[in-house]
Amino acid sequence: MRWMRAAGRGLLAAAVVLAGYAGFDARAGGAEPVGRGPMTLVTAGDLTGYLPPLLEDWNEEHPGERVTLVELPDSADETRAQMISELRSGSDRFDVLNIDVAWTSEFAAAGWISPLERDRFPLDTFLSPVVDTATFDGRLYAVPYVTNAGLLYYRRDVLDRAGVKPPRTWTELARQARTLAPRHGLGGYAGQFLPYEGLTVNVTEAVHSAGGSILRDDGDRVTVDSDAARAAFSFLADGVREGWIPRDALGYKEEESRRAFQDGRLLFLRNWPYVYADASAKDSKVAGRFGAVPLPGPDGPGTSVLGGSNLAVSSHARHPESAADLIAYLTSERVQRKVLTEGSLPPVRAALYEDPGLIAAHPYLPTLRRSVLSAVPRPKSARYDQVSLAVQAVAQDVMALRQTPEQAVARLARELGAISRTG
């Protein structure tokens, strides 16, 4: 599933653990602490292939604490399901976990991952918003490893020809998509509008860009019944009704939308930073003819949702001390640099976004930094999967013009209220 890939372009495996924590080996009668030893890291499929060399470097330096990589399907939903199946059973098959940022609250509330000591990890060197994705109920349950934020890609050649700048507001986006795109045989604007996690992301971004929210207090308070949410749904519904969001876009995930833009069929695209490298490739029809800016909002720059992955330790981890050392290695500046240069993934270390050499090779870094610093997590909830499904179902009906924005917000508030009262 590409939203996790680019929020991972190839989600990476990693591990994290409570410093000083030592488990006891039940197979040895609980007599001996077993803080160190071999580990198993589990992740969704590593599509970039850069991770094994990093782990081999670790294994060469730590022969008694070797890491075995377990790759689950590239689909985020399948990865989540397999992880949960093992965790619920109490299995120690997975020592350390690479989890999507949106799963942290659910896994923490269920007791599947261990809380962590903040001072064990260099959190003050990270981009500040990413740390919030790793917390639940005021405690740190994971450590950020890869971050992400949505960007607005635009056809620079088309806008330059018209003498206009990239849109900063929804009104400007709608006007340019409605008027300029048809002159060049292009669709106006697309995001990820198929009912799946990507649609939850797009809706959450629109709601926050308008100044609202969906949930507060780690999922215990429903806040979606607001003028901001109605404005967000109106923005999306108007795009379909007026034609500047193509009907085809209602079936787009990350890759379908990326291909539409890269093949020269769209004026504007909301997507993750991985698109920049793909759209710049030699076989891209828009190479050298596009740019990227922060997402627009109603009255100025909008708000992105944070993507990426966090590193967590299973509550049944066998060798937590080794895992603590591994996470220190994986979040070191040297390895984080390779996350970007070899994995094409946005790192969490703030200093790397100001490195002149990296900016020369990855021109979108300053824009991405601004987007990350103003970004927000997806709604936090111990029942996040249910929350996301409710958002998707309501948004699908709005964009299919089966419900008005007013009806949709009222319905979503009711459904989220019911979810928050369960469990």
C-alpha positions in Angstrom: 0.0 0.0 0.0 1.9 3.1 -1.2 0.7 5.6 1.4 2.6 3.5 3.9 5.5 3.2 1.5 5.8 6.9 1.1 4.9 7.4 4.4 7.2 5.1 3.6 8.4 4.5 0.1 9.1 1.1 1.4 8.3 1.0 5.0 11.3 0.1 7.0 11.8 -2.2 9.9 13.2 -1.1 13.2 13.0 -1.6 16.9 12.8 0.3 20.0 12.7 -0.6 23.7 12.6 0.7 27.2 16.1 1.5 28.3 17.1 -0.5 31.3 14.3 -2.9 30.8 15.3 -6.6 31.1 12.9 -9.4 30.4 13.1 -12.8 32.1 13.3 -16.0 30.1 10.4 -18.1 31.2 11.9 -21.1 29.4 14.8 -20.9 32.0 12.5 -20.6 34.9 12.6 -16.9 35.0 16.0 -17.0 36.7 18.2 -15.1 34.3 17.7 -11.7 32.7 17.9 -11.9 28.9 18.3 -8.3 27.8 20.7 -9.1 25.0 20.7 -11.5 22.1 19.3 -12.0 18.5 16.3 -10.1 17.4 13.6 -10.3 14.8 12.4 -7.1 13.1 9.1 -7.1 11.3 8.0 -4.6 8.7 5.9 -4.2 5.6 7.8 -5.1 2.5 11.0 -3.0 1.9 10.4 -1.9 -1.6 13.6 0.1 -1.9 16.0 -2.6 -0.8 18.2 -0.3 1.2 17.5 -1.7 4.6 19.3 -5.1 4.4 22.7 -3.4 4.0 22.1 -1.3 7.0 21.2 -4.3 9.1 24.2 -6.2 7.8 26.4 -3.4 9.1 24.8 -3.9 12.5 25.1 -7.7 12.3 28.8 -7.5 11.5 29.5 -5.3 14.5 27.2 -7.3 16.8 27.5 -11.0 16.0 25.8 -12.0 19.2 22.9 -9.7 18.6 22.1 -10.4 15.0 18.9 -9.0 13.5 16.7 -11.1 11.3 14.3 -9.2 9.0 10.8 -10.4 8.5 9.0 -8.7 5.6 5.2 -8.9 5.6 3.0 -7.9 2.6 3.4 -4.4 1.1 -0.2 -3.8 1.9 -0.5 -1.8 5.2 -3.8 -3.5 6.1 -2.4 -7.0 5.7 0.8 -6.0 7.6 -1.3 -4.6 10.5 -3.5 -7.7 10.5 -0.6 -10.1 10.7 1.2 -8.1 13.4 -2.0 -7.9 15.5 -2.6 -11.7 15.2 0.9 -12.4 16.6 0.7 -9.8 19.3 -2.8 -10.9 20.5 -1.6 -14.5 20.8 1.3 -13.5 23.0 3.8 -14.8 20.5 7.4 -13.7 20.8 8.0 -14.2 17.0 8.2 -10.4 16.5 10.6 -8.8 18.9 10.6 -5.3 17.3 8.0 -3.7 15.1 7.9 -1.1 12.4 4.4 0.4 12.7 2.6 3.1 10.8 2.3 6.3 12.8 -1.5 5.9 13.0 -1.2 2.6 14.8 0.7 3.7 17.8 -2.4 4.6 19.9 -4.2 1.4 19.1 -1.1 -0.8 19.8 -0.4 1.1 23.1 -3.9 0.9 24.4 -4.0 -2.8 23.7 -0.8 -3.4 25.7 1.0 -4.9 22.7 3.9 -2.5 22.8 5.9 -1.3 25.8 6.1 2.3 27.1 9.5 3.9 26.7 11.7 6.3 28.7 12.0 9.6 26.8 15.5 10.3 27.9 16.8 7.1 26.3 16.4 8.6 22.8 17.5 11.9 21.2 14.0 13.2 20.7 15.2 16.9 20.9 17.1 16.3 17.6 13.9 15.3 15.8 11.5 17.5 13.9 9.2 18.3 16.8 5.8 17.3 15.5 6.9 13.7 14.7 7.4 12.9 18.4 3.6 13.5 19.0 2.8 10.6 16.7 4.7 8.2 19.0 2.8 9.1 22.2 -0.5 7.9 23.7 -2.1 9.0 26.9 0.8 11.2 27.7 3.5 8.5 27.5 6.0 7.6 24.8 5.3 4.2 23.2 7.4 4.4 20.1 10.2 6.3 18.5 9.9 8.1 15.2 12.0 6.7 12.4 10.6 7.9 9.1 8.3 11.0 8.7 6.2 12.3 5.9 3.9 15.2 5.0 1.6 15.8 2.0 2.7 18.2 -0.7 0.8 19.9 -3.6 2.5 19.0 -6.9 1.8 21.4 -9.7 2.6 21.8 -13.4 5.1 24.7 -13.3 5.1 25.0 -17.1 1.3 25.5 -17.3 1.2 28.0 -14.4 4.2 29.9 -15.8 2.6 30.2 -19.2 -0.5 31.6 -17.5 1.5 34.0 -15.4 0.2 32.7 -12.1 1.8 31.4 -8.9 1.0 28.1 -7.3 -2.2 28.3 -5.2 -2.0 29.1 -1.5 -5.7 28.9 -0.9 -8.6 26.6 -1.8 -10.2 29.3 -3.8 -7.0 29.8 -5.9 -6.7 26.0 -6.4 -10.3 25.7 -7.5 -10.0 28.6 -9.9 -6.8 27.4 -11.5 -8.0 23.8 -11.7 -11.3 24.8 -13.2 -10.0 27.3 -15.8 -6.4 26.4 -16.7 -6.6 22.6 -16.7 -9.2 22.3 -19.5 -7.1 24.6 -21.8 -4.3 22.0 -21.7 -6.4 18.9 -21.7 -5.7 18.2 -18.1 -7.7 17.1 -15.1 -7.7 19.7 -12.4 -6.9 18.2 -9.0 -6.6 14.8 -7.4 -5.7 13.3 -4.1 -6.2 9.8 -2.7 -10.0 9.5 -2.8 -10.6 5.8 -2.9 -12.2 4.6 0.3 -9.1 3.5 2.2 -6.6 5.0 4.6 -5.5 7.6 2.0 -9.0 9.1 2.0 -8.9 9.4 5.8 -5.6 11.3 5.4 -7.1 13.7 2.7 -10.2 14.4 4.8 -8.2 15.0 8.0 -5.9 17.4 6.2 -8.9 19.3 4.9 -10.6 19.5 8.3 -7.4 20.7 10.0 -6.6 23.1 7.2 -10.0 24.7 7.9 -9.2 25.0 11.6 -11.0 22.0 12.9 -10.3 18.5 14.2 -12.0 15.1 14.2 -11.1 13.8 17.7 -9.4 15.2 20.8 -8.0 13.7 24.0 -6.6 10.5 22.5 -10.0 9.7 21.0 -12.3 10.3 23.9 -13.8 13.5 22.6 -15.5 13.9 19.2 -14.9 17.4 17.8 -15.9 16.9 14.1 -19.3 18.6 14.4 -18.0 22.0 13.3 -18.1 24.7 10.6 -14.5 23.7 9.8 -15.5 20.1 9.0 -18.5 21.3 6.9 -16.1 23.6 5.0 -13.7 20.7 4.4 -16.4 18.4 3.0 -17.8 21.2 0.9 -14.4 21.8 -0.7 -14.1 18.2 -1.7 -17.8 17.9 -2.8 -17.6 21.1 -4.8 -14.6 19.9 -6.7 -16.5 16.8 -7.9 -19.7 18.7 -8.6 -17.9 21.5 -10.6 -15.6 19.1 -12.4 -12.2 20.2 -11.3 -11.8 17.0 -9.3 -12.1 14.3 -12.1 -14.5 11.4 -11.4 -11.6 9.1 -12.0 -9.9 10.5 -8.9 -12.5 8.8 -6.8 -10.7 5.6 -7.5 -7.2 6.8 -6.8 -4.8 5.6 -4.2 -1.2 6.9 -4.1 0.1 5.1 -7.1 -2.9 5.7 -9.4 -2.7 9.4 -8.6 1.1 9.5 -9.0 0.9 7.9 -12.4 -1.9 10.3 -13.5 0.3 13.3 -12.7 3.5 11.7 -14.0 1.9 10.8 -17.3 0.8 14.4 -17.8 -2.9 14.1 -17.0 -3.2 16.4 -14.0 -2.6 20.0 -13.2 -2.5 19.5 -9.4 -1.8 16.5 -7.2 -1.8 16.0 -3.4 0.7 13.2 -2.6 3.8 12.3 -0.5 7.4 13.4 -1.2 8.3 10.1 -2.9 6.5 11.4 -6.0 9.2 14.0 -6.5 11.9 11.5 -7.4 9.5 9.4 -9.6 8.2 12.4 -11.5 11.7 13.6 -12.1 12.8 10.3 -13.7 13.8 10.2 -17.4 10.7 8.4 -18.5 8.4 10.9 -16.7 6.4 13.1 -19.0 6.6 16.0 -16.5 10.3 15.8 -15.6 11.6 19.3 -15.2 8.2 20.8 -15.6 6.7 20.6 -12.2 7.1 21.9 -8.7 5.9 21.2 -5.1 4.5 23.6 -2.5 2.7 23.2 0.9 -0.9 22.2 0.7 -3.3 25.1 0.4 -6.1 25.9 3.0 -9.1 28.1 3.0 -7.2 31.4 3.7 -3.6 30.4 3.2 -1.2 27.5 3.6 -3.1 24.4 4.9 -2.2 21.6 7.2 -0.8 18.2 6.3 -1.2 15.0 8.1 1.9 13.3 9.3 2.8 10.1 7.7 5.8 7.8 8.3 6.6 5.0 10.6 7.4 4.6 14.3 9.5 2.0 15.9 8.1 0.0 18.8 9.0 -3.0 20.9 6.7 -5.8 21.4 5.6 -6.4 25.0 7.0 -9.9 24.5 10.4 -8.8 23.2 13.1 -11.3 24.1 16.1 -9.0 24.1 15.2 -5.5 24.9 18.7 -4.2 25.7 19.9 -5.2 22.3 16.8 -3.5 20.8 17.6 -0.3 22.6 21.1 -0.3 21.1 19.6 -1.0 17.7 17.2 1.9 17.8 20.1 4.2 18.8 21.9 3.0 15.7 18.9 3.4 13.4 18.2 6.9 14.6 21.8 8.1 14.5 22.5 11.0 12.2 24.7 8.8 10.0 21.9 6.2 9.4 19.2 8.8 9.1 21.2 10.3 6.3 21.1 7.0 4.5 17.4 6.8 5.1 17.1 9.8 2.8 20.0 9.2 0.3 19.6 5.4 -0.2 16.0 4.8 0.8 14.4 8.0 -0.6 12.5 8.4 2.7 12.1 11.6 4.8 14.3 11.3 7.9 13.2 12.5 11.4 16.5 14.3 12.2 15.9 18.1 11.9 19.5 19.0 11.0 19.4 17.0 7.8 16.7 19.3 6.3 19.2 22.2 6.4 22.2 20.4 4.9 23.1 22.2 1.7 24.4 19.0 0.0 21.2 17.1 0.7 19.0 20.1 -0.4 20.9 20.2 -3.7 20.2 16.5 -4.3 16.6 16.7 -2.9 15.2 20.2 -3.7 11.9 19.5 -2.0 13.5 19.3 1.5 12.8 22.9 2.6 9.2 22.6 1.5 8.8 19.3 3.2 10.3 20.7 6.4 7.8 23.5 6.5 5.0 21.0 5.9 6.1 18.6 8.6 6.5 21.4 11.1 2.9 22.5 10.6 1.5 19.0 10.2 -0.7 17.1 12.6 -1.1 13.4 13.5 -4.2 11.5 12.3 -6.9 11.2 15.0 -5.6 9.3 18.0 -7.8 6.5 19.2 -7.5 3.1 20.7 -10.0 2.1 18.0 -8.4 3.9 15.2 -9.3 1.3 12.6 -13.0 1.9 13.3 -12.5 5.7 13.2 -10.8 5.5 9.9 -13.4 3.3 8.3 -16.1 5.7 9.5 -14.3 8.7 8.0 -13.8 6.9 4.7 -17.5 5.8 4.4 -18.8 9.3 5.1 -16.3 11.0 2.8 -17.1 8.5 0.0 -20.8 9.4 0.1 -20.0 13.1 0.2 -17.7 13.0 -2.9 -20.2 10.7 -4.7 -22.7 13.5 -4.0 -25.0 11.2 -2.2 -24.9 13.3 1.0 -24.6 17.0 1.6 -21.6 18.2 3.7 -24.1 19.1 6.5 -25.6 15.6 6.5 -22.1 14.0 6.4 -20.8 15.9 9.4 -23.8 15.1 11.5 -23.6 11.4 10.5 -19.8 11.3 11.2 -20.3 12.9 14.6 -22.9 10.2 15.5 -20.8 7.3 14.3 -17.6 8.5 16.0 -19.5 9.1 19.2 -20.7 5.5 19.1 -17.2 4.3 18.5 -15.8 6.4 21.4 -18.4 4.9 23.8 -17.4 1.3 23.0 -14.6 -0.5 24.7 
